Structure formats: C-alpha cells, structure tokens
Amino acid sequence: MQKNTNFFKVFFQGSLDNVLLAVLIGFFIIAIHQTLVYGFMYSYWLYMVVLLILLLLRFRRAQRQKKEQEAPLSQPKKATRAPKKNKK
C-alpha cells in the first residue's frame, strides 16, 4: 500500500497554519485582557508574541504561494483513441 505523501504534506501544512491561527487569536485575547487589567506595559510582550506569530503565518503563506507559482502546471493528457478495426 503506497502512501500519498502529497496529501499528508498538504494536510499537515494546512493544519499547522490553523493551529498557529488559533494560538494567535488566543494570545491576542489574553493580551487585551491583560491590558485592561494591568496596563499596556505589562502586556507588551504578549502583543509581541502575537506579532511574531502573525509574521510567521504570512511568511508561510507567501512561501506556499511562491511554490505553487513555480511548480509547472501539469497538462491534462489527451485521450487517444484505439485504432479502428476494419470489419469485413
């Protein structure tokens, strides 16, 4: 049984982006809460983590788009007909 490595590569790449997005949203909510409770000075590091994850996500998406543009587009194969048999 042969594994389709392309499927696994695409699946895990997309799921990692989803996890990073969820972590980004979580940190952003925590940062807003900490800002309201303690002030911006004590939550600054949380905003920097949010910015770091956001830049990482944008970098990953840009790299993926660059790979997709560079990859040659596969041309669909033309259907070939079997030679006609002459019936006598």
C-alpha positions in Angstrom: 0.0 0.0 0.0 1.6 3.2 -1.1 1.1 6.4 0.9 0.2 9.6 -0.9 2.9 11.8 0.6 1.5 14.9 -1.2 -1.8 14.5 0.7 0.0 14.3 4.0 2.2 17.2 3.2 -0.7 19.4 2.3 -2.9 18.2 5.2 -0.3 18.9 7.9 0.8 22.1 6.3 -2.8 23.4 6.5 -3.4 22.1 9.9 -0.2 23.8 11.3 -1.5 27.1 9.9 -4.8 26.5 11.6 -3.1 25.8 14.9 -0.9 28.9 14.5 -4.0 31.0 13.8 -5.8 29.6 16.9 -2.7 30.3 19.1 -2.6 33.8 17.6 -6.2 34.5 18.4 -5.7 33.1 21.9 -2.7 35.3 22.7 -4.5 38.3 21.3 -7.5 37.8 23.6 -5.1 37.3 26.6 -3.2 40.4 25.6 -6.3 42.5 25.5 -7.4 41.2 28.9 -4.0 41.8 30.5 -4.0 45.3 29.0 -7.4 46.1 30.6 -6.4 44.6 34.0 -2.7 45.6 34.4 -2.0 48.1 31.6 -0.1 48.0 28.4 3.3 48.0 29.9 2.7 44.5 31.5 1.1 43.0 28.4 3.5 44.4 25.8 5.3 41.0 25.5 2.0 39.3 24.6 1.5 41.8 21.7 5.0 41.0 20.5 4.2 37.2 20.5 1.0 38.0 18.6 3.0 40.0 16.0 5.7 37.2 15.8 3.0 34.6 15.1 1.3 36.8 12.5 4.6 37.4 10.7 5.3 33.7 10.7 1.9 32.9 9.2 2.3 35.5 6.5 5.8 34.1 5.7 4.5 30.6 5.4 1.6 31.6 3.2 3.9 33.6 0.9 6.3 30.7 0.6 3.5 28.3 -0.2 2.1 30.7 -2.9 5.6 31.1 -4.3 6.0 27.3 -4.6 2.6 27.0 -6.3 3.5 29.6 -8.9 6.9 28.0 -9.6 5.5 24.5 -9.9 4.9 23.6 -13.5 1.2 23.2 -14.3 0.5 19.6 -15.3 -1.2 19.5 -18.7 -4.1 17.1 -19.0 -3.3 14.2 -21.2 -5.2 14.0 -24.5 -7.4 11.0 -24.8 -6.1 8.7 -27.5 -8.4 6.6 -29.5 -7.7 2.9 -30.1 -7.2 2.2 -33.8 -10.4 1.3 -35.6 -10.7 -2.3 -36.6 -11.9 -2.9 -40.1 -14.6 -5.4 -40.0 -15.1 -7.3 -43.3 
